[in-house]
């Protein structure tokens, strides 16, 4: 992603990701990035968004959409039951 961003000469703020917070979540990465990084911006103004996903074997998909005043819920973090149960043993 960083290489593509540099080749296209896009500023980092135009290429949001959530890998640092959630890791590689496969097909959920795009909606998770929208919810965790763009919700405030999308609640206020009309925006054009281009979403690009890249996968194994050079698979890819791109979507361009125009959104305005959408309501995006906050991310709710759930505890890992197995991890939480280990401290009880």
C-alpha positions in Angstrom: 0.0 0.0 0.0 2.8 2.4 0.8 4.5 1.7 -2.6 1.2 2.4 -4.4 0.7 5.6 -2.4 4.2 6.8 -3.3 3.9 5.8 -7.0 0.6 7.7 -7.3 2.1 10.6 -5.4 -0.8 10.7 -3.0 -0.5 12.3 0.5 -0.7 9.8 3.4 -3.9 11.4 4.6 -5.6 10.4 1.3 -4.7 6.7 1.8 -6.1 5.7 5.2 -5.5 2.2 6.6 -6.3 0.4 9.9 -3.6 -2.2 9.7 -1.8 -0.7 12.7 -4.9 -1.1 14.9 -6.6 -4.3 13.6 -4.0 -6.1 11.5 -4.9 -7.6 8.1 -8.6 -8.3 8.4 -8.9 -9.4 4.7 -12.2 -8.4 3.1 -13.2 -6.5 6.3 -10.3 -4.1 6.0 -12.1 -1.5 3.8 -15.2 -1.2 6.0 -13.2 -1.2 9.2 -11.0 1.6 7.8 -14.1 3.6 6.9 -15.6 3.1 10.4 -12.4 3.7 12.4 -10.6 6.4 10.3 -13.2 8.3 8.3 -16.5 8.4 10.3 -16.2 12.0 11.5 -15.3 13.3 8.0 -18.2 11.3 6.4 -20.8 12.5 8.9 -20.2 16.2 7.9 -19.7 16.6 4.2 -20.3 15.1 0.8 -17.3 13.0 -0.1 -16.0 11.0 -3.1 -14.3 7.8 -1.8 -12.3 5.4 -3.8 -11.9 2.0 -2.2 -9.2 -0.4 -3.5 -8.7 -3.9 -2.2 -5.8 -6.1 -3.1 -5.5 -9.8 -2.5 -3.6 -13.0 -3.2 -2.7 -13.9 -6.8 -3.0 -10.3 -8.0 -6.7 -10.2 -7.3 -8.1 -6.7 -6.8 -11.2 -4.7 -6.8 -11.9 -0.9 -6.9 -15.1 1.0 -6.0 -15.7 4.7 -6.3 -18.7 6.1 -4.4 -20.1 9.4 -3.4 -21.5 9.7 0.1 -23.0 12.5 2.2 -24.1 12.8 5.8 -24.0 9.1 6.5 -24.2 7.9 10.1 -21.4 5.5 11.0 -21.5 3.6 14.4 -18.5 3.5 16.6 -16.3 0.3 16.7 -17.2 -1.9 19.6 -14.3 -4.0 20.9 -15.2 -7.4 22.3 -13.1 -9.2 24.8 -11.5 -12.5 23.7 -13.3 -15.1 25.9 -10.4 -17.6 25.8 -7.9 -15.0 26.7 -10.1 -13.6 29.5 -10.7 -17.1 30.9 -7.0 -17.9 31.2 -6.6 -15.6 34.1 -9.2 -17.5 36.1 -7.3 -20.9 35.8 
